[in-house]
Each structure stands twice: as structure tokens, then as C-alpha cells.
Amino acid sequence: MPPTMRALVIDRTGAAGELHLDTVPTPIPVLDELIVRVVAAGVNPIDAKTRAGSGVAAAIPAFPAVLGYDFSGIVVSSPYEAFPLQPGDEVYGMTRFPRTTGSYAEYVAVSSMSVARKPSTLSHIEAAAVPVAALTAWEMVVDIAEVTPGERMLIHAGSGGVGHFAVQIAKAFGAYVITTGSPRNAEFLRQLGADEVIDYTSIRFDEVLADVDSVIDLIGNVHDDTGTRSLRILRPDGVLVNAPSGSWPTLQADAEAAGVRATGFKVAADADALDWITKMIDDGAVRPHIDHVFELAEGPAAHRLIEEGHTRGKIVLRISDVGVSGTGA
């Protein structure tokens, strides 16, 4: 591997224009870490929040900093000879940024707990859209809400990066899926498997829903008290899982007053869960939707787009043209 690599970095927090290409040291693996040549990297809201100075910006140890969690690429260095993933294998996963260099770069060092074999039915561009959003959806829907066949689950913002995976996963587990969305996304949401789509621009969901078993809250109280209104439509002892950090400081008190359960959430890198997601993708039960693909140098445009808040599915950065026969970039 070369001693340096091309990366999209920030020298300080601020506007999207702070992102720029630079040359930085190639990461050095330790213990169980693999080195992966990145073909594509996903862009997530937390990336833009961190770049702007919130998110996990306070934990960045030094600048320049390479942002990014999602990646898809090819193993170039394995921790030991008998390790299941070896050089040449196609993989995807999520970095431990800011503890390690992020995925907006030609190479990443990743723990064995953070990486899995790439779905054979996806290109690297498609696969890079999966890890963070799909793991978030899986852990909220399956691990915490404990989705079961026939239960009524409301998923807010079902057409977004996490939402469009949550709809598909909940449906694959047999839930009756209700989601909120705009009129332009209604048909898209039905194609994902939503049984009921509520147009939030003209209908107040808490006036038409009741006795819902669980709510996957990807909005919180940052808009129109979506979170507290969601508590009213849960059945007794129903559960609300809230993802946006800092969006609802009074979550626990409000849930207790309403007689329901609620919890915040933070995604965990989980290779085992990613293996399950891979199987669902290759079996045709789940599919990522790509809203837009940008070249690495176009990172500022990618961040501006995600900050608009109306992305359908995911945004991806193309890092390199490295590909493997049958898949490519």
C-alpha cells in the first residue's frame, strides 16, 4: 500500500465548502483490523452534522479529519492468514470515525466486528448505501421494537435513508407497515412494501391512527411535535424508538406520562447483523435506493443535498474505479 492516500477532508468545522481533497497518511492496521480499498462511500446526515460542528465533532482528535462511516470495497490486508476475509474479497461495513479515519478516502482500517462480505447482487455503489442506514433500521425494528408478524408499526420518514430500509425490513418480518411521507413519495413507499401511507402535508397522523404497537421515530420533535404526537397513538405499553440525537430532550418523561415505553437509539457496528442484512438483500427482500451518486471531489454538493432533508434513499460518493469481475463499481 502507498504511504499516503487521497481523501476528502475538513481542516475545521463549518459549511459544506470546508470539504476539500487532500493527501493524508494511509491508515496502519492494528490487532483485528483489515485494510480495505474503498470503492464507494455512503453519505449520512451525521456526516453533515459533524462537518458543521455538531454530531460527533467534539470527539475529532485532530485536523485534517476524514469524515464518513459507510464503505464498500476490496480487502487489501487481513489481520492473519486464517481470517475469513482475505485480500481480494469484496466487503462492506462502517468505520469507527472519529476513533479512526473515515470512509471518504481511498483506504480504511476497520475492525472485524464492523465488516461483512458485500451482497453479491449489489455493485459497490449500491452496497455503500447500506451499512449505517440498514443497521440502524435493523437494530430499531428487530432488536429494540422486536417486530412480530401482524403487528402495526408506524415508521416516520419512510422514504429517507434509514426509513426506506425500515419499511422493507418490517414488511419482511410480517408487520403491517404504516409510514408518513410526502405525496411525491407515496408510490415509492408502497413499492417498498408500506401497507398504508399517510400524507403528512395534508393529514395529521395522530388524528387517524390509534393502538399502534410500535413507532420508529426518525424525526423526533424537531418538526411539528412529531415525537410527542406519536406517543398518543401507541397502544398501552407500546414502544417508540427515537433515533435523531438531541431531537427530544423530554422523551422519557413524556413517554412515562403517556403510559408507554420509549428509548433513544445509537447505531452499533455489528458484522453479524450485517450478515443477516446481506442475506435479505441477496434473497430479494431488501434493496437500497440510491438518490444520487457524486464523485469524491463533489463532496460539498453531496452534503448540501443531504442537508436539504428531502433525500429519497441514500447519497453515495464514488471513491475509485477499482472493481471485481461481475460487480464493478
Buried (B, 14 or more C-beta within 10 A) or exposed (E): BEEEBBBBBBEEBEEBEBBBEBBBEBBEBEEBBBBBBBBBBBBBBBBBBBBBEBBBBEEBEEEBBBBBBBBBBBBBBBBEEEEEBEEEBBBBBBBBBBEBBBBBBBBBBBBBBBBBBBBEBBBBBBBBBBBBBBBBBBBBBBBBBEBEEEBBBBBBBBBBBBBBBBBBBBBBBEBBBBBBBBEEBBEBBBEBBBBBBBEBEEEEBBEEBEEBBBBBBBBBBEEEBBBBBBBBBBBEEBBBBBBBBEBBEEBEEBBEEBEBBBBBBEBEBBBEBBEBBBEBBBEEBBBBBBBBBBEBBBBBBBBEBBBEEEBBBBBBBBBBEBBBEEBEB
